[in-house]
Amino acid sequence: MTKRRLIALGLSAVMAVSLAACGSKPAEEAPAQEAPAEEVVEEAVEEPVEEEVVEEAVEEEAPAEEAKANLVYATSTFGQKFSPFFATTAYDMEVVDLTQVAALAADRGGAVIQKGIEGETINYNGTDYTYYGMGDVEVTQNDDGTVDYKLTIRDDVKFSDGEPVTIDDYIFSFYVLVDPTYDGSSTIYALPIEGMEEYRSGMDSRGNVIFAAGEGGYQETEAYTEEQYNAFWDYYNNNAGADFAQEIVDYCKANGYNGAEDTVAQCAANWGYELEEGATAQDFWDAIVAAYDTVEEAEEVETAGSTRLQLAIAALGADYETGVETGESAANVAGLTRVDDYTVNIHMTEFDATAIYNVGLTLAPLHYYGDPAAYDYENNQFGFPKGDLSGVKAVTSEPVGAGPYTFDGYANGVVTLKANPNYFQGEPETKVLLLQEALDSDYVPGIVTGSFDIAVPSINDETLKAIQDANGNGELVGDKLTTILVDYRGYGYLGINADLVNVGGDPSSDESKALRKGFMTLFSVYRDTVINSYYGDRAAVIQYPISNTSWAAPKPADEGYQQAYSVDVDGNPIYDSSMSEEQRYEAAKEAAIGYFKAAGFTYDEAAGKFTDVTDTYEVMIPGQGQQDHPAYGVAVAASEVLESLGIKLQVNDVGTSVWNNALESNTAMMWAAAWQSTVDPDMTQVYHSSNAHGAGTNSNHYSVDDPDLDTLIVEGRSSADTEYRKAVYRDAMNIIMDWGCELPLYQRKDCTVASTERIVIDTLPHDMTPYWGWYAEVQALEIQ
C-alpha cells in the first residue's frame, strides 16, 4: 500500500474520476422527458437558463457584458497534459473535464447512471434529482459467469468542430487505452475483457524490453541498438531515482500537503523523512533507499504513482515508448464488438465491480487524435499503428472534444476556454472561462480583490478566517464571498490490531471483541467535542467505516442507523437525547466497564477499578511530536478515564515515519490514520482476511479475519445491482464494528469559494459532492 492510500492526515486534493458526469435537476422541477441530455467528463450539468436574457444584456451594455462574460477560476500549476488519455494531475483533468464528454455519467454519490439518455431519478440528501448523460449501459450477468456490457451512446452529438460523435470514436479511444505501449493512468486493460491478454501480448515498449534484458551488457538484437541500450541504463541508474523523488514532491505540491514554500525538505517531512533545508530530489531518493533493505522494496512502498522504469522511459521519449514485437499477438480484443454506429458490446470473462466505472471512457475524436485513414474496424485497424501512440501524444497539450468548452490556448499560466456552440446540452451561458494558475494562499484574497471569481482552496483556519473577515456579517456566506462546504472523499479513523489486542490469543472470541469495544466506546464519546474543537466547520463526526460521499454509505434516515459504539454489552442504548455532555461521558464509562467485565477482567466495585489488567496498551498518533492531530485529544481523554479504571493506555505522539513503519510491520496496537477513498466501495483491500497478518497486500492492518465478512465482501464485488451491494456492505460494516477494530472519527471538508458579487450563486450546482463540483452544471453558470 502506498502512502497515497494510507496517510497520517488525509490529503485535500479532489481526485479525478474517469466518468463523464451528467446533467441533473430536482425531479419535480425538470421531468426527465423535458430535460435535454448532457454531459461533462466528471461532473454534471443542467438545462440552459434563459439565454435570451444574456443576449439582451449584450445588446444594451456591450462593454460591461463583455467584461462579465469572462469567469476566472483560480487553480494550481498545470502539467500541460490536457489529453483525455494522458492527463495525470487534477488540474490538467479539470481542462479535460471541461472540453470532453464520456460514454457514461455519474450521480452525486459517484454511482454510474445506467440510463443517461432518457434520464434516471435518484434521491440525494432528501431531494430527487434526474440525471442525464451521454449514454446507456446494460449489464448482463450470464449463467456461465461471464458478463456483457452493452453501451449505447446518443446519436445527436457533435464534437466542437462539427464532426459527429459515433461509436467508432469509442472504439478508437478504447484501443489507445489498451495498446501494449500505453503509459497513461487508465487501467481498463486490467479488466477481465475477453482477448485482452492475447491482444497485449507479443509487443512491448522498447524501454520495457531493454529493462527486461537486464544490465549485463548489450547483445545484438533487432529490438534496439547498443546506443539505445547504453543510454537507457545510464539514465535509469543516474537520473531515475531523482525523478522518482521529484514525483513525490510534485504530488505533495499538487495536493497542498506542504507549507507555503513547497521545498523538497518540507515534502520529505510529510512523507516521513527528515532532510536538511536545501536538499535536492537526489538527496530525497538517497534517503528513501537508505530506509529499506532493497531498492525494489523502497520503490514499491514509497511511490507517488510511477516506477523508476516508467519515469525513465517517459524522460527518454518516443524511441523508448514505441512498441517492438516480442512474439505473436491477436489482431484485436475479441471481447469488444461493434454492434452499430452508436452501440458497442464488451464481453468479460468474469464480473468485476470496478468495470462499470472504467468502460464509460472519454469519447475522444478519432479524426483529431487518430487517423481516419488508418481506421477500418472490419480489418482490425483502429486509427493508429499498434504500438505507436506518437500521433496521439503529439496533440497532448491541445485538446479537442465534445464538452461544454473548447480549448483556445495556454499562455502565461492561463488556460482560455470558449463556450462550445455545438455542446449538446446547450452553449454555456458564460462565454469565456479562464483557468488561472495561482498559489493556494492567494485564492481567497484574489476573489475578494476581483482577480478571481471562484476557487477551491485548501480549507484551514486561515482560509476560513479570511472568508469571514471579507464578509460584512462575519460568516462563511455573505455579501462578498459564498462558501460551499463539501465532504472530502475519505475519512479519518482510529484502528485496533486484533492480533495484538485480544484475550487469550484469540482475536475473534467474544471476550476479545468486548475488550476492543470497551476501548472504542470511550474513544467514541469524546469525538464530538474534540473533532469540533480541532476542525470547527472543517470536519464532522461520522458513524460508519466508509466515506459519507460514497453511494454505499448509510444515511441517518436509514432503518437501524446509529452512532458508532453507542450500545452496551447487552445491546441497550448507552445514551438518550436528554443527557448532558458530562452525563454522556459517565454513561460511556459505565458501558466500557461492562465490556471490560465481559472480556474477563475483574472489577473491584468498591475501588472502582479493574485489578488484574497487567498489559499496557498503546495508541500511536502521528502528530509529529507536536500533539497536532485530531485524534490526539480523543486518545488522551480516553486514556485518563482508563487510568482511573486501572487500565494503562499509553498515547504516543510520533513522527510519520515511525507510525508508517509500525503499520507496515503490523506492530501498532492502536493507531490513528485516514483513508483516501475510491469511487467503488469494494472492501477487499482493507478488510478481507487474504490481506491480513502480513499476507497479500498487507493492507488489513486491523487483522480482521472473519469468514462471514469475507463472504460478504466477495458477494458485494460480484454483483452489478447497486441496491443489493449497498445492503451487503451495510452488513459487512456491522461485522467490522462488531470486531471493535475501527472507529470512524471524522469526515473532513473541502470548500468551494465564489464571489457573491460577480457570480449568480443560484446557478451553481446544489448539493455539491466530490463527484459533483462547481462546474457540474457549467453550461447554466451565470456571471452577474
N, C-alpha and C positions, 0 to 999 in steps of 0.2 A: 504494500500500500504506500503510495507516495504521500508526501506532506501536503500535496494539494487536496487530498481527500480527507485526511485526518489532521486537524490543525488545533493549535492551542486556543485560539480565539478566532472564530470564523471570519474569513475574508469578506470584503464588501462588494466585490465585483458581481455583476449580474451576468451569469454565464449564458452564452448563446445557445439557442435550441434549433435543431435542424428541421424545424417545421414551419410551414407558412402559417401565418395567423389568418384570422378570418374576421369578417365584419360582424358586429352584433348590435342589437338594440334590445332594450327591455321588451319582452314579448308582447306586452299589452300595447306598446307604442308602435311597433313595427312588425306586423304579421309577416310570417316567412314568405308568403306568396306575393307580398307587395315590395319587399325589400330586395334591391339588386344584390347579387352575389359580389364578393370582393375578396381581397387578399393582399397581405403584405408579408414578407417572409418572416415572421417571428412574432408579430403582434397582431393587432386587429384593426378593423376599420368599420366605419359606419356609413349611413346614407349621406349623400351630398346635402349640404344645408344651404338653402336659399341663395343660389348662385347669383340671381338677378340683383340682390341687394348689393353685393360686392361690385357688380358691374356698374350700378348707378353711382356708387361712390367714386369709382374711377372717372366717370364722365364729369362729375361735378367738381372734384378736387384732385385732379390728376397728380400734382406734385406730392401732396400729402399721402395719397393712397399708394403711390409708387414706393414711398418710404415704408409704409405699413406692410407692403407685400412681402418684405423680407423678414423671415423669422430666423433668429440666430440661436443656435443650440451650442452650448459650451461642452466640450468633450475633451478627452485626453489625446495623447500623441498617436497619430495614425502609423501603422506599419506600411501603408500604401499597397496592401494586398486586398484590393476591393473585389476580388473574384469570388463567385459563389463556390468555386472549387478549392481555393487556396487561402481564403481569409482565415486568420488564426486569432487575432486579438478581438476583444469585444468591441473595440472602436471601429475597426475595419468591418466587422459584422454589422454594425449599425448602417453603414453605407450599403452593404449587401441587402439588408432588410428593406431599405427604402427604395431600392432600384429593381428588385426581383420579386417573382412570385414562385410559389411551390405547389406541388400537387395536392397536398393535404394541409388542413388547417388545425389549429388547436384552440381550446377554450381557456378560460381564465385559470383553470387548475392544471393546465398543461396536457389534458387528455385530448386525444385525436378526435376531430369531427369527422364522422364516417359518412355523413350525408351533407356535404358542404354546398352542393349545387342548389338543392331545394331548401336547405337550412335545417338545423337541429335546435330545439329549445332545451336549455339546461339551466337549472337553478344555481345561482351563486349568491351566497350571503343574503338570502331571502328574496332575491329578485330573479325572475325568469328572463334569460337573455336568449335570443335566437341568433345562432351563429351561421355565417355563410362562408364558404371557401371556394377554392379553385376546383376541387374535385370530390368525388366519392370513392370510397373503398369498401369492397365487400369481402369479408374474411370467411373462408370455408375451411373448417377442420374436418378432414376426410377420415374415413374409418380406418385407413391404414396408417394414420399418424401424420401424414403429410398435410400441408396447409397451402391454400391458394389465396393470394391477394389480388383481387381484380380491381384495378384502378381505372376510373373514367374521369377525364377532365372536361371542362366546359368547351363548347365548340364555337364560342363567340369572342375569344380573347385575342388581342394583338400585342405584339411587342411594341416598344416605344417608337420603333422605326416603321411601324405599319405592317410588318410581316406577321402572318397568323401563327398562333401557338398551336402545335399539334403534338401527338404522342411521339412523333419522331424526335422532337426536342427532348422529351423524357428519356427515350432510348439512348440518344447521344450522351446526355448527361450521365446516365447510368453507366455506360461503358467507359467514360472518363474516370469515374469514381472506382471502378473495379479493374482498371488497367494494371497490369503487373508492376508498372513503374510509378503508379500514383503515390504521391508522398504528402498529400494534404491530410486534414483532420478527420474526414469521413471514414467510417468503418463499415459501410454497408457490405463490403466484400467479406466481412467476417460472419455474415448471416448464413444460415444453412440453406442457401439457394441451390437448387439442383444444377450441377455442372459448373459451379463456381470454381472449385479447386482445379478441375480439368482445364478451364479456360486460363487461369492464372499461372498454371504450372508451365514448365518449359521455357520460361523467359524471366529475366530479372534485370534490374538496372546494372549498368557497368560497375558502378561503385559497390553494389552488393556482391557482385561476382568477384571483384578484386578482394574484398574483405573475406569472403568465403575461402579464397585460395590461400589466405594466410600470408604472413610476412617472411616466409622462409627464403624468399628470393624469386626473381622473375623466371617463369618458364614460358616458352613460346606458345602463344595461343592466338586465335582469331578474335577473341573477345576484347582484348585490349593490348596496347603497346607497352613496351618496357618503360617508356617515358610516362605514360599514364599510370602505370603501376607504381613507379617511384614517387610521382607527385602525390598520389593518394596517400601513401604511407607517411610521407613527410608531413602532410597537413594533419593527418589523423593523430600522429604522435606528438606534434609540436603545437598544434593550434586548437584541436577539437575539444580539449579539456577546458580551455579558457572560454570557448564558445558555449560549452555546457553550463559553466558557472554564470556566464553573462545572460543566458536564457532565464536562469533563476532570478537574477537581478531585474531583468525586464518584466518578468512575471510579477514580482513584488511591486514594481513601479506601476504597472498597469492596473493592479488591484488596490492601490492606495495602502499598501501594507507597511510602508516605511515612514520615516519622518519627512520633514519638508525638503531635505536636501537630496534624498534618494541616493546615498552613497553606497558603494559596494559593502562597506563595513556595516552600515545600517541594515542592509538586506541580509547579510550573513547572520547578524544577530537575530533577526526574525526567523531565520532558517535553522537556528540552533548553533551558530558558530561565532566565536569571538575573534575578530580581526582588528589590526591596528587601523586607525583612520588613514586614508590614503592607499589602502590595499587595492590591488588590482583583481580583475577576474581570474588571472592565473593564480594569484595568492589564494583566492577563494577555492579554486579547484584543488590546489595542493592540500588545503586544509580538509576538504571533503575526503580525498583519497587517504589521508593520514588517519581518518577516523574509522576506517574499515579494514578488514583483513584482506580483501581483494578489491581491485578497481571495479570489477564487474558488479560486486555487491553494492559498492558506493553508487554506481551509476543507476542501478535498479531502484534503490531506495530514494535517492535524492533528486531524481529527475523532475523538472518542471514541465515535462511533456515530450521531450525529444531525447534520443540517444546520441552519443558522440558520432556514431556512424551516420545517422540521419543529418546531423549538423554538418559533417564533413562533406557529404555528397551535395547538400544544398549550397555550401560555400564554393565548391569546385565547379558547379554549374552543369550545363546541358550535356557535356561529354560523359559525365558520370551518372546523369539521370536517365539517359537514353537506354532503352532495353536492348539486351543481346540475347540470342537464343541459347538455351542451355539443354534443350531436349524437345520432346513433342508436346503439343498442347492442342486443346479444342479450338475450333474456329469461332465459337460463340458460347454464351452461357445458356445451357439448354433450358433452364428454368424460366427464362424471360421470353414471353411470346407476345408478339404484336397482334392484337385482335382486330383493330380497325384504326382509323385515323385519330381516334380520341380514347382508345382503350388499350390497356396492356395487362397481361396476367403474369404474376410472379409465383412460381411453384417452389415451395420449400419442403425439404425432406422431413422436417420436424417443426414443432411450434417453438417460437422464440418470442418472449414477451416484449422485447425491445424492437422487434421487426417493424411493427406498425409505425414507430417513430422514425424509422430510417427509410422506409420505402416512399415516404412523402417528400422526396428530394426536390431541390430547386429546378425549375424548368428553364434551363439556360438555352439561349437561342443557338441552334446548330449553325445557322447561317453566319453567325458572328464569331463564336468561339471555335467552331469547327470548319469543315469544308464540305458544302453540299455535294460537290462533285465526287467526294470520297465517301458518300453515304449511299448504300444500297442494301437495305435490310435483308432482302432475299439472298444476297450473295455475301453476307457476313462482312459488310463494310459499314462502319459506324461513324464516319465523319472525320477520321484521323487514322494514321498508320498505328497499328497496335505497337505499344512500346515507345511511342514518340509523342509526348504531350507538349512539345515545344511550341506548337501553334496555339494551344490553349493557354499556355503560360505567357505568351507574347503580349496578351491583352489584359494581364492581371490587374494593372493599375487603371484601366478604363472600362468599367462595367457597362453592359447593355442588358436590359431585361424588360419585363412587363409590369414592374412595380409602379407605385404611385408617382415616383420621381425619376427623372433622367439625370445622369451624371454629366455635369458641364465642365468639371475640371477640379484640380487640386493645385493651389498655389499659396505660398506664404502662410502655411498652416491652416488653410481654409478649404473645405470641400464645398463646392457650389452645386446644388441640386435644383433642377427646374421641374415644375409640375408637368406630368406626363398627360397630354391631351387624349392619349389612347387608353388611359387606365380604365379598366372595365368597371370599376366602382364609381367612376366619375373623376374628372380632373380636380385635383386638390384645390381647396379654397385659397390656401397660402401658395402663391405662385413661385416664390424662391425660398429655399431652405438652405441656410448656411450652417455647416458644422465646423466650429472653430476650435482649434487646439488651445488649451489653457491649462494652468495649474489648478488643481482641485481647490486650493485655498482661495483662488480668485473667482470661483464660480458665483457665489452668493454676492460678494461686493460688485461683481460685474453686472449682475441683474439689477442691483439697486441703482447703479450709475447709468444703466441703459446700454451697456456694451453687449449684453446677452439678454435673451428673452426667457430661456428655460435651460435647466441643467439637472444633472443627477449627482449631487455632491456626496462625498463620504459623510456619513452622519456622525457627529460628535458634539460635545458640549459647546465648543467654539462656534460650530456651524449653527446650532440651534439658537445660541445667544445672538449671533449676527442677524438671523432672521427676525427674532423677536424685537431686537433693537431697531430694525428698519421699519417695522410696522407700528403705526400710531397706537394700536391697542396693546402692544407688547406681547402679542400672541403669534403662533406659527402661521395663522391665516389672517391677513389684514389688508390694509389699503395699498401696500407696496408689493408684498410677496404672498403667494399662496403655496403652502407646503402640503404635499400629499405623502403620507407615510405608507410604506408597502412592506409587508413581511419579507424578510430575506430568505432565500432559498436554502435553508439549512437551519440547524438549531444547536444550542448548547446543552450539555448533559453532564451528570455525574455517573460514573460507571464503577462496578464492582466485579472483580475477577472471582468467579465461583470456585475455581480451583484453589484459590488462596484464602477465601473467606467462607468457611463451611464448618460443619460439625462432624467430627469423626472421620474426616477424609472422604465423605460422600457429598459432593456438591449438589446432587439432585434430591436429597432427602427433604422431608417436610421440615425437619429441625434446621437444616441449612438454609432453606428458603425463609424460615421465620427469623433466623439470625440476620440475614441481609435486609429483610423487610423492616426489622427494628431500626437499623441504621437509616434506611430510606424514609421511614415515617418521620424521623427527626429532621433529616435534611429537608424534606418536603415542606414542612410547616414554616420554615424560615425563608422560603423562596420569594414570596410576595414582597416582604419588607426589604430584603437585601437587593433583589433584582431591581426594584423600583428606585432604591437609593442609588444604585450604581449606574443604571441606564436612564432613569426617568422615562421620557417619551420614546426613547430609542429602542426599547425592547418590551416584551410582555411574557409572562409566565405561560408555559404550555403544559399539557397534561398527558400527552401520548408520545411515544418514541417515533415520531415522524414529523416532518416539517408541515406546518399549517398550510403551506402553499400547495401541497400535494392533493390531487383529486381523491386520493385514498385516505386522507386524514379524517378522523372522526370529528363531527361538528357538535357544538353544545346542544343543538336541538335533537340530536340522535338519541334513540332509546338506549338507556344504560350508560350514557356519557357521565363520567365522574372525574373528580380531582384525583391526581396521582397519589397513591398510598393514603387514601382517606377512609379506609375501613380498618377495624381492629382485627385481632386474631380470630374472632368468631364471625367476622363478616359484617359487623354492625358499623354504621357510620360513626366516625370519630367526632365530627363537627356538626353544629347546626347554625343556622343563619343568625341566631341571637347572640352568638359568642363574640366577646371582645378579642382583641389580638392576644392579650395575656391568657385569656381562657383557652384560646386555641393552642397556645404553647403548652399549657398544662395538660390539655387533652391529648396532645401528641405524645407527651412524655409518658402518660399513663398507658397509652396504646403501645408505645415502644417497650415498656416494661412487660406487657402481656406477650409481645413477640419474643422477647429475650427469655422469658419463662418457658415458652413453647420450644425454644431452642435447647432447653435443658439446663439453663443456668439457675443457680439457687439464689433466691431473693430473700433478704432479711427485712421483713416488714417493719420491724422496729427501727432499724438503722436506715431504711430506705435505700439499701444498696445491694448489689449482687456481690456475693462473697467468694465466688470461685472462677471469676474471669481472669485468667492469667496472661492471655495473649495481649500484645499491644498491636492495635490496628493502625494502619497508615493511609492517609489520603494525600495524593500528590496534586498540587495546584501549580500550574505553570505561570506564576506571577512574576517571574524573573527576580525573585527576592525582594520585590517591592510591594507585595500584598495587593498588586494591581490586577485583579481578576474577579469577575462577577461571582465565581463560586467560592472565593476565599471566605467571605463573610458567612455564607451558608455553612461551610465546614467548621469554622471556628465556633459559631453559635451552637451547632450540634455537639461539638466536642466538649463544650462546657457543661452541657446537660449530661452527656455520657460520663464525664468525670464525676459528677455528683452521684451517679448511679454505680460507680465503681468500675467503669469500663474506660480503658485508655484508648483514645483516638488521637494520634499524632498528625497534626496538619503540617505538611512540609511544602513550603513555597520554593519551587525550584526553577531552574532555567529550562528553556525549551529543549535543549539537547539531552539533559538528564531525563526529563519527562518522556521524550520520544523514545530514547533507548530503553527505558523501563517498559513502555508499552510494547515495543517491538520484541523484547525478550520475555514478555509476559510475566514480569516480576512486580508490576504495580498492583497492589491490593485494591486500592480505590484511586480514582483519578477524575479530573475534570477535562473536558475537551469539547470540540464542536465538530459536527458533521456538515459537509457541503453536499447537499442532496442532488440527485439526478432526477430527471423528469419521470422516470418509471420507478415505482416504489418497491421493486424487487429486493427482497431481504437476504438473498443468498450470501453475498459477500460478508455481511456484518453479523448475521445470526445463525447461519447454517453450521451444523457441527463439523462439516468437512473442512471448515476454515478455523476450527478451534484447536487449542492445545499446541499451537505452533505449526499445524498442518495446513495444507492448501495455500491460500493466500495469507494466512496468519493474520486475518483481519477481524476474527471473532474474539476480541480481547476479553470479552465477558466470560468466555469458556462455557457459554450456554450449550448444553449437549442434551437435547430433548427430542426423542423420535417423533412425538406429536407435532412439535414445532417444525421439524424438518419436512414432515409430510405436508403441512400447510404451506410452507414456503414453495415446495415443488408444485403443489396444486395452484398456488397463486400465479406462478410464472408459466403455467401450462394452459391457461385459458385466455381466450380473446374477449370474454364477457366482462366488461368493466365493473358492473354492479356485483357480479359474483366474486371478482377479485377483491373488491372493496370489503365484502363481508369476510372473506378468507383472511385478509390482512388484519382486520379488526380482531378476529380470533387469535391470530398469531401474536398481536401486540398484547393481548391479555395474558398469554403464556409468558412472554418476555417480562411483563410486570410481575407476574406471579413468582418468577425466579428471583425477583428482587435485585436484579443486576444492572438496571438502568433507571435513572431518574431524569426525565426531561426537565431542563431548567428554564430555558428562555428561547424565544424567537426574536432575533434582532430585527431591526427595521432598516430598510433603505428609504431614501426620500427623493421625491421629485420637487423641485422648486421652480415656480413660474412667476413671471411678472403679472401681478393683478392689474396693472395699468395698461399693459400692452397686449395681453392675450385674453380672448374671450374664454374665461375659465370653464364655463359650462360646456364648451366644445372639446375639452379634454375628456378622455375616457373615464367613466365611472367605475368604481370597484377595481382599481389598478392592482395588478399582481406582478410577480417576476415574469410571468408569461404574457402579460397584458400591460405594457408600459405606455409611456406618454404618446408615442406615435402609433399606438394600436389602431386608432381611428383617424389617422393623419389627414385623410382627404377631407374631413369635416372640420379640422382645426382652423380657427379664425384668429386673425390679428385685429385688434381694435383700431 
